[in-house]
Amino acid sequence: MTKYIEGYDFMDLLKDKSLVPVTDLAEVKLADKVAAFMSRLTGKINRSVIVADYDFMDLLQEKGYVPVSEPANDNAPAVNIAS
């Protein structure tokens, strides 16, 4: 008897020769299920929280301080003008 199969791979060869390994049956404990559920829940909560960029300048603007048009530069050389 000839079988015509469109896709034939290594796993199909193992099935034909009855050499497919038996899968391990793992016993799932209630504590593992609860831990997995809590992990998924905290992941959803962390993704839903929006973290806003809040810095010192935002705090100053809330208190009413408005920055000048040109920011100060501490690294600029000090130039004294003689009067």
N, CA, C and O of each residue as an XYZ file, in Angstrom:
332
protein
N       0.839     -1.173      0.000
C       0.000      0.000      0.000
C       0.883      1.235      0.000
O       1.842      1.309      0.769
N       0.581      2.187     -0.834
C       1.359      3.419     -0.958
C       0.575      4.565     -0.347
O      -0.601      4.767     -0.649
N       1.254      5.318      0.524
C       0.640      6.489      1.141
C       1.163      7.734      0.445
O       2.369      7.902      0.267
N       0.250      8.594      0.060
C       0.628      9.872     -0.539
C       0.379     10.971      0.492
O      -0.758     11.243      0.877
N       1.456     11.582      0.917
C       1.381     12.629      1.937
C       2.082     13.863      1.388
O       3.177     13.771      0.834
N       1.449     15.008      1.546
C       2.047     16.249      1.032
C       3.295     16.633      1.810
O       4.319     16.952      1.205
N       3.236     16.610      3.126
C       4.387     16.968      3.942
C       4.797     15.783      4.784
O       3.986     15.251      5.542
N       6.028     15.366      4.668
C       6.513     14.218      5.428
C       7.822     14.631      6.076
O       8.795     14.938      5.387
N       7.844     14.637      7.393
C       9.051     15.060      8.081
C       9.564     13.959      8.999
O       9.054     12.839      8.989
N      10.561     14.288      9.779
C      11.212     13.320     10.648
C      10.249     12.755     11.692
O      10.323     11.573     12.029
N       9.359     13.583     12.196
C       8.407     13.116     13.204
C       7.439     12.091     12.600
O       7.059     11.128     13.265
N       7.044     12.299     11.346
C       6.187     11.318     10.683
C       6.911      9.991     10.515
O       6.298      8.932     10.652
N       8.201     10.032     10.220
C       8.990      8.810     10.103
C       9.043      8.068     11.425
O       8.916      6.844     11.462
N       9.231      8.817     12.523
C       9.238      8.176     13.834
C       7.886      7.551     14.164
O       7.833      6.478     14.766
N       6.799      8.206     13.780
C       5.466      7.644     14.033
C       5.246      6.371     13.228
O       4.647      5.415     13.722
N       5.732      6.356     11.986
C       5.577      5.153     11.161
C       6.354      3.977     11.732
O       5.897      2.838     11.639
N       7.503      4.225     12.312
C       8.336      3.163     12.879
C       8.005      2.878     14.341
O       8.663      2.050     14.971
N       6.993      3.552     14.889
C       6.563      3.412     16.298
C       7.702      3.729     17.263
O       7.890      3.030     18.258
N       8.439      4.755     16.974
C       9.554      5.167     17.822
C       9.316      6.514     18.500
O      10.259      7.137     18.988
N       8.084      6.958     18.531
C       7.771      8.239     19.159
C       7.856      8.073     20.675
O       7.217      7.183     21.237
N       8.634      8.917     21.334
C       8.760      8.763     22.783
C       7.469      9.134     23.503
O       6.678      9.951     23.031
N       7.289      8.518     24.639
C       6.105      8.785     25.466
C       6.324     10.104     26.195
O       7.407     10.361     26.723
N       5.303     10.924     26.219
C       5.422     12.210     26.904
C       5.374     12.016     28.410
O       4.714     11.112     28.923
N       6.084     12.881     29.093
C       6.081     12.833     30.554
C       4.804     13.472     31.065
O       4.391     14.532     30.594
N       4.193     12.825     32.018
C       2.993     13.374     32.644
C       3.419     14.063     33.930
O       3.857     13.417     34.882
N       3.286     15.362     33.944
C       3.675     16.139     35.119
C       2.443     16.420     35.964
O       1.383     16.782     35.452
N       2.606     16.248     37.248
C       1.508     16.505     38.171
C       1.524     17.986     38.536
O       2.508     18.488     39.079
N       0.436     18.677     38.238
C       0.341     20.098     38.514
C      -0.335     20.278     39.865
O      -1.441     19.792     40.100
N       0.365     20.991     40.750
C      -0.152     21.206     42.099
C      -0.960     22.499     42.146
O      -0.798     23.374     41.296
N      -1.813     22.608     43.128
C      -2.651     23.781     43.296
C      -1.796     25.034     43.520
O      -2.121     26.110     43.018
N      -0.717     24.890     44.268
C       0.149     26.039     44.537
C       0.781     26.553     43.241
O       0.951     27.761     43.072
N       1.126     25.653     42.335
C       1.692     26.069     41.047
C       0.654     26.810     40.207
O       0.977     27.790     39.536
N      -0.593     26.336     40.248
C      -1.654     27.008     39.498
C      -1.908     28.413     40.039
O      -2.091     29.356     39.269
N      -1.918     28.546     41.361
C      -2.144     29.853     41.979
C      -0.982     30.791     41.657
O      -1.198     31.968     41.368
N       0.249     30.274     41.705
C       1.412     31.101     41.405
C       1.377     31.563     39.947
O       1.719     32.710     39.661
N       0.974     30.696     39.030
C       0.891     31.076     37.618
C      -0.195     32.125     37.411
O      -0.009     33.067     36.641
N      -1.327     31.967     38.094
C      -2.412     32.949     37.982
C      -1.979     34.303     38.517
O      -2.257     35.331     37.899
N      -1.298     34.315     39.662
C      -0.852     35.581     40.245
C       0.203     36.244     39.359
O       0.241     37.471     39.256
N       1.044     35.456     38.729
C       2.052     35.999     37.826
C       1.396     36.673     36.622
O       1.800     37.763     36.218
N       0.383     36.019     36.052
C      -0.328     36.629     34.923
C      -1.060     37.885     35.363
O      -1.085     38.874     34.629
N      -1.656     37.861     36.550
C      -2.399     39.020     37.051
C      -1.478     40.203     37.296
O      -1.803     41.323     36.901
N      -0.339     39.982     37.935
C       0.581     41.092     38.179
C       1.167     41.612     36.872
O       1.447     42.805     36.759
N       1.358     40.743     35.886
C       1.840     41.198     34.585
C       0.843     42.119     33.916
O       1.227     43.127     33.321
N      -0.450     41.781     34.008
C      -1.482     42.639     33.425
C      -1.570     43.971     34.160
O      -1.758     45.015     33.535
N      -1.436     43.938     35.472
C      -1.497     45.176     36.252
C      -0.313     46.068     35.910
O      -0.476     47.277     35.746
N       0.869     45.489     35.802
C       2.061     46.285     35.492
C       1.985     46.890     34.099
O       2.473     47.999     33.878
N       1.377     46.172     33.154
C       1.254     46.719     31.804
C       0.215     47.825     31.739
O       0.318     48.710     30.889
N      -0.794     47.798     32.625
C      -1.864     48.784     32.565
C      -1.501     50.092     33.269
O      -2.128     51.122     33.017
N      -0.505     50.063     34.140
C      -0.107     51.264     34.867
C       0.745     52.124     33.947
O       1.726     51.655     33.370
N       0.357     53.391     33.816
C       1.089     54.324     32.977
C       2.038     55.115     33.872
O       1.616     55.785     34.814
N       3.298     55.024     33.563
C       4.300     55.744     34.338
C       4.615     57.037     33.597
O       5.123     57.019     32.476
N       4.308     58.152     34.237
C       4.536     59.452     33.612
C       5.925     59.947     33.982
O       6.412     59.706     35.086
N       6.553     60.639     33.045
C       7.829     61.275     33.322
C       7.553     62.521     34.148
O       6.883     63.441     33.678
N       8.049     62.558     35.343
C       7.838     63.694     36.228
C       9.190     64.070     36.794
O       9.825     63.268     37.479
N       9.631     65.274     36.515
C      10.953     65.665     36.974
C      10.874     66.963     37.776
O       9.792     67.464     38.084
N      12.045     67.485     38.100
C      12.139     68.680     38.936
C      11.520     69.899     38.271
O      10.907     70.729     38.943
N      11.675     70.014     36.956
C      11.107     71.166     36.248
C       9.577     71.134     36.292
O       8.947     72.188     36.386
N       8.977     69.961     36.226
C       7.522     69.857     36.352
C       7.065     70.319     37.735
O       6.040     70.987     37.867
N       7.834     69.957     38.760
C       7.508     70.389     40.116
C       7.587     71.906     40.241
O       6.725     72.527     40.864
N       8.614     72.498     39.652
C       8.738     73.962     39.700
C       7.577     74.640     38.989
O       7.057     75.642     39.480
N       7.163     74.118     37.849
C       6.048     74.724     37.114
C       4.748     74.596     37.889
O       3.898     75.484     37.815
N       4.577     73.503     38.634
C       3.380     73.370     39.472
C       3.366     74.411     40.583
O       2.299     74.887     40.971
N       4.547     74.773     41.102
C       4.639     75.752     42.183
C       4.606     77.186     41.676
O       4.638     78.124     42.473
N       4.542     77.369     40.351
C       4.418     78.711     39.811
C       5.697     79.302     39.260
O       5.687     80.427     38.760
N       6.788     78.580     39.338
C       8.046     79.094     38.802
C       8.119     78.764     37.313
O       7.936     77.617     36.904
N       8.389     79.782     36.525
C       8.478     79.602     35.078
C       9.941     79.779     34.687
O      10.556     80.778     35.058
N      10.510     78.830     33.947
C      11.919     78.973     33.569
C      12.115     80.129     32.592
O      11.218     80.464     31.818
N      13.288     80.724     32.642
C      13.609     81.816     31.722
C      13.766     81.255     30.323
O      13.840     80.040     30.141
N      13.817     82.138     29.334
C      13.847     81.691     27.950
C      15.124     80.934     27.620
O      15.096     80.002     26.816
N      16.255     81.321     28.232
C      17.509     80.629     27.958
C      17.990     79.948     29.235
O      18.139     80.609     30.263
N      18.232     78.659     29.189
C      18.649     77.969     30.410
C      20.063     78.368     30.811
O      20.885     78.729     29.969
N      20.327     78.297     32.100
C      21.651     78.629     32.604
C      22.625     77.519     32.253
O      22.257     76.345     32.207
N      23.876     77.901     32.006
C      24.905     76.937     31.671
C      26.046     77.112     32.657
O      26.783     78.095     32.588
N      26.196     76.168     33.570
C      27.256     76.252     34.565
C      28.624     75.971     33.967
O      29.640     76.312     34.573
N      28.671     75.370     32.819
C      29.941     75.008     32.205
C      30.517     76.125     31.335
O      31.644     76.013     30.854
N      29.764     77.184     31.132
C      30.245     78.292     30.300
C      31.304     79.076     31.080
O      31.167     79.275     32.287
N      32.341     79.513     30.400
C      33.382     80.289     31.116
C      32.820     81.633     31.587
O      32.067     82.296     30.874
N      33.200     82.005     32.783
C      32.736     83.267     33.331
C      33.536     84.408     32.718
O      34.766     84.361     32.698
N      32.860     85.420     32.224
C      33.519     86.559     31.606
C      33.133     87.800     32.407
O      31.955     88.141     32.520
N      34.125     88.456     32.950
C      33.915     89.691     33.700
C      34.160     90.864     32.758
O      35.203     90.955     32.111
N      33.195     91.741     32.694
C      33.335     92.920     31.833
C      33.777     94.073     32.695
O      33.153     94.391     33.707
N      34.865     94.697     32.280
C      35.410     95.844     33.032
C      34.544     97.071     32.759
O      34.155     97.324     31.618
N      34.253     97.814     33.791
C      33.447     99.019     33.593
C      34.283    100.248     33.635
O      33.763    101.354     33.486
